Amino acid sequence: MLGQQYRKDSRVVAYEALVYAQGLKLAGDGKDIWVFDVDETVLSNLPYYAHHGFGADPFNHTTFNIWVYEGKAPALPESLNLYKKLQSLGIKIVVITGRSEAKRNITAEIYTMRDFTLGRSSFSEGSSDTGTAVVYKSNARKKLEKSGYRIVGNIGDQWSDILGTNVGNRTFKLPDPMYYIS
């Protein structure tokens, strides 16, 4: 992650996603969307993990939440570039994240500081959500499709971001050497 391979791998995935998107024939009705995850897809928590032993220390929700509310997570450059290029093609960006609804405002602030626009988004309801990340994200995508949106692309760092139902026309998996969410 601190070397160049992580960035190279991310660049390849973003490039392939962009080439795919450039070949799409969009309806032009504002209903073509691309789903993005947040953590380790758009924003990097690497500084937090570096400070906490790169996973050698047990995960602590309290200290991680403090990190999130500090708003210091940097943007991942390859994702920011893809995000903006997709928007310039006329594709709307939708964010589906496991972050809790309580973190919506700080996430929007971070997005603004990092030159992203949050747009339509779905945040986890925490304890009221049932099932796994796959179930939560599948249900969120299903709601989008029932509202008339077409998911033309879907990108995330976890398999749970891009598996399940209603995944869209094409999925793209970014590298994440830090952790795995089932």
Disulfide bonds with the S-S distance in Angstrom:
none
